[in-house]
Every structure is written in structure tokens, then in C-alpha cells.
Amino acid sequence: MGVSGSGKSTVGAALAARLDVPFLDADDYHPPASVDKMSRGIPLTDGDRWPWLDALGTAMRARADAVGGVIAGCSALKRAYRQRLRDTLEVPVVFVVLDGGRETLLARMTARPDHYMPPSLLDSQRADLERPTDDEPAVSLSIEQDVDTLVTEALAALAPLTPAAGRYR
């Protein structure tokens, strides 16, 4: 989880590959109207996000049930959004927070001109971000390191938080 440009898709896909589980990109579950809003520089509202989170959670649950685990890249900016995903999934969930400075995030967003999320929405995402508190299953990692290091750190941090069977969900 994290704001746009934090590396959710890149790190999530690499983590899923290391764990041999499916990777789902939350961007693929946005309705066209939401993609249109974001591409025009209009931040999404909570009302825009509920159906998206439900669709993602349902897809995650189906994949986790089918193969024993799933990794998803999703902003999950607010505590309520993370709770909505947990409620939909009904299986243990651990959030990996990809955290970084504004300058790094802006540089990354600017470097991907074909993405629908414009750099102008970075500050609204950062304003909406509610970092997980101690009572939420989450680990935080700095994006100021390479993908392999992030994946290795994520695996090490997740190990004590995941089911004893060794499958990550």
C-alpha cells in the first residue's frame, strides 16, 4: 500500500513472484468513471472508492481461496479502506506500506507519462494517507532502496505476521 508512485505494482509483482502467488493490481479494478476523474486531475471520493475496494477484495479472496495466497498493490490510503478490504477478504491480511518522500514520489510519477494518475494528485493522496497504527497488521518500508532489497525486507517483516502454514495472504 502507499500513494501513487510508491512502487506498489513493481514491488507487489516482485513479492508475488518470490512467493509464487498471484499479483493483483488495484488499478485494474477501478471503474472507467474513476479512471476518467483521476486522469482529469480530480481526486476520488470515498464514494468512488467503496465499489473499487469491494471488487478488489472479492478478487483477492477468490485468488487466495484458489491458491492459498495473493499479493495486491492498492493505495489503501485510509484505515477505513483497509478495514473494508479485511472485511471483504475474511482472511488474514498484512499491509506492506511503501513510504517515501514527496520528491522521490513526484519524480517517479513524472517519469511515467502514460499513467492515468497525474502528478498533480500526489499532494491530495499524501493528505488522505492515514498510516497504519500499531493495532493494524502492517509493516513500513522506505522506497529509497532497490526492489530486491524491498522484497527481501518485506519477506523478513512478514514472516512472523503470517499463518504458521507458511502461506501469505
C-alpha positions as CSV (number, residue, x, y, z in Angstrom):
1,M,0.0,0.0,0.0
2,G,1.0,3.6,-0.5
3,V,0.4,6.7,-2.5
4,S,0.8,6.8,-6.3
5,G,4.4,6.4,-7.3
6,S,5.5,4.4,-4.2
7,G,6.1,1.3,-6.2
8,K,3.1,-0.8,-5.3
9,S,2.9,-2.5,-8.6
10,T,6.6,-3.1,-9.1
11,V,7.3,-4.3,-5.5
12,G,4.0,-6.2,-5.3
13,A,4.6,-8.1,-8.5
14,A,8.2,-9.0,-7.4
15,L,7.0,-10.1,-4.0
16,A,4.3,-12.2,-5.5
17,A,6.8,-13.9,-7.8
18,R,9.1,-14.7,-4.9
19,L,6.2,-16.2,-3.0
20,D,4.7,-17.9,-6.1
21,V,1.3,-16.4,-5.6
22,P,-0.8,-14.3,-7.9
23,F,-0.4,-10.5,-8.0
24,L,-3.4,-8.2,-8.5
25,D,-3.0,-4.6,-9.3
26,A,-5.8,-2.5,-7.8
27,D,-5.6,-0.1,-10.8
28,D,-7.2,-2.8,-12.9
29,Y,-10.4,-2.7,-10.7
30,H,-11.2,1.0,-11.0
31,P,-14.4,1.7,-12.8
32,P,-13.9,3.7,-16.0
33,A,-15.6,6.8,-14.4
34,S,-13.0,6.8,-11.7
35,V,-10.1,6.5,-14.1
36,D,-11.6,9.4,-16.0
37,K,-11.8,11.5,-12.9
38,M,-8.2,10.8,-11.9
39,S,-6.9,11.4,-15.4
40,R,-8.5,14.8,-15.3
41,G,-6.8,15.6,-12.0
42,I,-9.9,15.1,-9.8
43,P,-9.3,13.2,-6.6
44,L,-11.6,10.3,-5.9
45,T,-14.1,10.5,-3.0
46,D,-14.8,7.8,-0.5
47,G,-18.0,7.0,-2.5
48,D,-15.8,6.4,-5.6
49,R,-13.6,4.1,-3.7
50,W,-16.0,1.7,-2.0
51,P,-17.1,-0.2,-5.1
52,W,-13.4,-0.4,-6.2
53,L,-12.3,-1.8,-2.9
54,D,-15.1,-4.3,-2.9
55,A,-14.2,-5.5,-6.4
56,L,-10.6,-5.8,-5.4
57,G,-11.3,-7.5,-2.1
58,T,-13.6,-10.0,-3.9
59,A,-11.0,-10.8,-6.5
60,M,-8.3,-11.2,-3.8
61,R,-10.5,-13.5,-1.8
62,A,-11.1,-15.7,-4.8
63,R,-7.4,-16.0,-5.7
64,A,-6.4,-16.6,-2.0
65,D,-9.1,-19.3,-1.8
66,A,-7.9,-20.9,-5.0
67,V,-4.1,-21.0,-4.4
68,G,-3.6,-20.2,-0.7
69,G,-2.4,-16.6,-1.0
70,V,-2.4,-13.4,-3.0
71,I,-0.5,-10.1,-3.2
72,A,-2.2,-7.0,-4.3
73,G,-1.0,-3.5,-4.9
74,C,-3.5,-1.0,-3.6
75,S,-3.2,2.5,-2.2
76,A,-5.4,1.6,0.8
77,L,-4.8,5.2,2.0
78,K,-7.3,5.3,4.8
79,R,-7.8,3.0,7.8
80,A,-11.5,2.6,6.7
81,Y,-10.3,1.4,3.3
82,R,-8.0,-1.2,4.8
83,Q,-10.8,-2.3,7.1
84,R,-13.1,-2.7,4.1
85,L,-10.6,-4.9,2.4
86,R,-10.1,-7.0,5.5
87,D,-13.9,-7.4,5.9
88,T,-14.3,-8.4,2.3
89,L,-11.4,-10.9,2.4
90,E,-12.3,-12.6,5.7
91,V,-8.8,-14.0,5.8
92,P,-5.7,-12.6,7.5
93,V,-4.2,-9.5,5.7
94,V,-0.9,-7.8,6.3
95,F,-0.2,-4.4,4.7
96,V,3.2,-3.5,3.5
97,V,3.5,0.3,3.5
98,L,5.8,1.7,0.8
99,D,6.7,5.1,2.2
100,G,8.8,7.8,0.7
101,G,9.5,11.5,0.4
102,R,7.5,13.8,-1.8
103,E,10.4,14.5,-4.1
104,T,11.0,10.8,-4.8
105,L,7.3,10.1,-5.4
106,L,6.9,13.2,-7.7
107,A,10.0,12.2,-9.7
108,R,8.6,8.7,-10.2
109,M,5.1,9.9,-11.2
110,T,6.6,12.4,-13.6
111,A,8.7,9.6,-15.2
112,R,5.6,7.6,-16.2
113,P,3.7,9.9,-18.6
114,D,1.3,7.2,-19.9
115,H,-0.2,6.6,-16.5
116,Y,-3.7,8.0,-15.8
117,M,-2.7,9.3,-12.4
118,P,-1.2,12.8,-12.9
119,P,1.5,14.1,-10.6
120,S,-1.0,16.9,-9.6
121,L,-2.9,14.4,-7.4
122,L,0.2,13.4,-5.3
123,D,-0.5,16.0,-2.6
124,S,-4.2,15.0,-2.3
125,Q,-3.1,11.4,-1.9
126,R,-0.5,12.3,0.7
127,A,-3.1,14.4,2.6
128,D,-5.5,11.4,2.6
129,L,-2.9,8.9,3.7
130,E,-3.5,7.5,7.2
131,R,-0.5,5.4,8.1
132,P,-1.4,2.2,9.8
133,T,-1.3,2.3,13.6
134,D,0.1,-0.3,16.0
135,D,-3.2,-2.2,16.1
136,E,-3.2,-2.8,12.3
137,P,-1.2,-5.7,10.8
138,A,1.3,-3.7,8.8
139,V,5.0,-3.1,8.2
140,S,6.5,0.0,6.8
141,L,9.4,0.1,4.3
142,S,11.3,3.0,2.8
143,I,11.1,3.3,-1.0
144,E,14.6,4.8,-1.0
145,Q,16.1,1.4,-1.8
146,D,16.0,-1.1,-4.7
147,V,13.2,-3.5,-5.4
148,D,15.2,-6.6,-4.4
149,T,16.0,-5.1,-1.0
150,L,12.4,-4.1,-0.5
151,V,11.1,-7.6,-1.3
152,T,13.7,-9.2,1.0
153,E,12.8,-6.8,3.8
154,A,9.1,-7.4,3.2
155,L,9.5,-11.1,3.4
156,A,11.5,-10.8,6.6
157,A,9.0,-8.5,8.2
158,L,6.0,-10.6,7.1
159,A,7.4,-13.9,8.3
160,P,6.3,-13.5,12.0
161,L,3.0,-12.0,11.0
162,T,1.7,-14.7,8.6
163,P,0.0,-18.0,9.3
164,A,2.1,-20.8,10.6
165,A,1.4,-22.8,7.4
166,G,3.8,-20.5,5.6
167,R,1.3,-19.2,3.1
168,Y,1.0,-15.5,2.8
169,R,-2.4,-13.9,2.4
